[in-house]
Amino acid sequence: MTRLYDGALAPAGLGLNQYSILAKLDRLGPKILQDLAGLLVMDRTTLGHLLRPLETRKLVRISPSKDDRRQRIISLTPAGASLLKAAKPLWAKAERQFQQVFGADNAFDLRVALKHVTMAGLGVV
């Protein structure tokens, strides 16, 4: 599945995980690094590695928290929002392709199962 979405998002210069980061920030607004990692169900180190190229491309901004300078706030930049908007049709096309091959009901069931896994509190983060 990752290859399908990575391939679909390649014209936008994004991978699946990078798209997910931008989309989450777009939906929820700026987040503390640790909170964003939890929302994405990944560890902070992995998230940090994924954020570096996004920050270099000025798609996200990483800044110290005003409340606790040890914490980092991750926010979507206007350039990141613009790229995300351009990438959404690519994502949607991959979604349609996945549903055509896997079946709409199976795709729905898989999403439900994955949501249950992510909410199970397995100590991933």
VENGISUL-V854695 format. One record per residue. N is the residue number from 0. RES is the residue in three letters. SS is DSSP state (2 for helix, 1 for strand, 0 for the rest). OMEGA is omega as a letter, one per 40 degrees, with the letter a starting at -180 (NA if undefined). NEAR is the number of other C-alpha atoms within 8 Angstrom. Layout:
n = (N	N)
res = (RES	RES)
ss = (SS	SS)
omega = (OMEGA	OMEGA)
near = (NEAR	NEAR)
This chain:
n = (0	1	2	3	4	5	6	7	8	9	10	11	12	13	14	15	16	17	18	19	20	21	22	23	24	25	26	27	28	29	30	31	32	33	34	35	36	37	38	39	40	41	42	43	44	45	46	47	48	49	50	51	52	53	54	55	56	57	58	59	60	61	62	63	64	65	66	67	68	69	70	71	72	73	74	75	76	77	78	79	80	81	82	83	84	85	86	87	88	89	90	91	92	93	94	95	96	97	98	99	100	101	102	103	104	105	106	107	108	109	110	111	112	113	114	115	116	117	118	119	120	121	122	123	124)
res = (MET	THR	ARG	LEU	TYR	ASP	GLY	ALA	LEU	ALA	PRO	ALA	GLY	LEU	GLY	LEU	ASN	GLN	TYR	SER	ILE	LEU	ALA	LYS	LEU	ASP	ARG	LEU	GLY	PRO	LYS	ILE	LEU	GLN	ASP	LEU	ALA	GLY	LEU	LEU	VAL	MET	ASP	ARG	THR	THR	LEU	GLY	HIS	LEU	LEU	ARG	PRO	LEU	GLU	THR	ARG	LYS	LEU	VAL	ARG	ILE	SER	PRO	SER	LYS	ASP	ASP	ARG	ARG	GLN	ARG	ILE	ILE	SER	LEU	THR	PRO	ALA	GLY	ALA	SER	LEU	LEU	LYS	ALA	ALA	LYS	PRO	LEU	TRP	ALA	LYS	ALA	GLU	ARG	GLN	PHE	GLN	GLN	VAL	PHE	GLY	ALA	ASP	ASN	ALA	PHE	ASP	LEU	ARG	VAL	ALA	LEU	LYS	HIS	VAL	THR	MET	ALA	GLY	LEU	GLY	VAL	VAL)
ss = (0	2	2	2	2	2	2	2	2	2	2	2	0	0	0	2	2	2	2	2	2	2	2	2	2	2	2	2	0	0	1	1	2	2	2	2	2	2	2	2	0	0	0	2	2	2	2	2	2	2	2	2	2	2	2	2	0	0	0	1	1	1	1	1	0	0	0	0	0	0	0	1	1	1	1	1	0	2	2	2	2	2	2	2	2	2	2	2	2	2	2	2	2	2	2	2	2	2	2	2	2	2	0	2	2	2	2	2	2	2	2	2	2	2	2	2	2	2	2	0	0	0	0	0	0)
omega = (a	i	i	a	i	i	a	a	a	i	i	a	a	i	a	a	i	i	a	i	a	a	i	i	i	a	a	a	a	a	i	a	a	i	i	i	i	i	a	a	i	i	a	a	i	i	i	i	i	a	a	i	i	i	i	i	i	i	i	i	i	a	i	i	i	a	a	a	i	a	i	i	i	i	i	i	i	i	i	i	i	i	i	i	i	a	a	i	i	i	a	i	i	i	i	i	i	a	i	a	a	a	a	a	i	i	i	i	i	i	i	a	i	i	i	i	a	a	a	i	a	i	a	a	NA)
near = (4	6	6	8	12	11	8	11	15	9	6	8	6	10	11	10	7	11	12	9	9	13	9	10	13	9	6	7	9	9	11	11	11	7	8	9	13	10	7	9	9	11	10	10	6	8	10	8	8	10	10	8	8	11	11	7	7	10	14	14	11	9	7	10	11	5	4	7	8	6	9	11	13	13	11	14	10	7	8	12	12	8	10	11	8	9	11	8	8	10	11	8	9	11	8	8	8	10	11	8	6	8	9	8	6	9	11	8	8	8	8	8	8	8	8	8	8	9	6	6	7	5	4	7	8)
